Amino acid sequence: MATLLERVGTLISANLNYLVSKALKANSIAVVDEYIRRIEDNLEALEDAAATVGGEAKSIRRKYEEYRAKADQLDQNIDLFLTQGKTDLARAAQSQYNTISRLMQTYEQQAAAQEAEFKKLLEAKTKLEAKLAETKQERAELQAMLDLAKSKEITHKVVEGVAGTTSTQAGIAEMREEIRRRLDKATAQSEMDANRLENQMAEALEQNTLDAQLAERKRRLGVK
């Protein structure tokens, strides 16, 4: 059971971003599909284990209740025998009571352990189901991304084929447009540099003006 919970814990803690990245690099969703199959297999194992452990917990708890009822009856009989002066019967009943009390304690501990295990299995099942739903959603998005990528690759090949049949004039026009873009960028950069210099100069003049104003105030106030 511990091994099953460990496997499930590993699946729950898996990094989906890593799996998606790996799938994208391989240009295949096979890695995600394999992860989904592993989740589904372990979910089936979890359900079977939970049903088994849950059933055992109920059986042990029922056995405990049966022994507790017997212990309660013996407890009453011991008191009755003592009040009737039947010491030998009271002693025999006390001995049975002690034995049943030990069995009760054992069954109670076993029932508690099985119930705790059952709870862990149910919690793991809930978390794994959530992970499965999340992974299937990621798979759908990944499939869409791969389909789009393949579509763009096809478009790119078509464009390359068309470009190979165009005239030299088309190539010259593209070169001219690229030169214009570079020139526009350089012009914009020059304008930004000029504005930056003007701002620096203005700030310096502003500071000089402020310093002169403060100096005049200090003079009037006699502050050095």
KAQUI-V924382 format. One record per run of one state. SS is the DSSP state (helix for helix, strand for strand, loop for the rest). FROM is the first residue (numbers start at 1). LEN is the number of residues. If there is no record, write none. Layout:
ss=SS from=FROM len=LEN
ss=SS from=FROM len=LEN
This chain:
ss=loop from=1 len=1
ss=helix from=2 len=11
ss=loop from=13 len=3
ss=helix from=16 len=11
ss=loop from=27 len=3
ss=helix from=30 len=54
ss=loop from=84 len=3
ss=helix from=87 len=79
ss=loop from=166 len=2
ss=helix from=168 len=54
ss=loop from=222 len=3
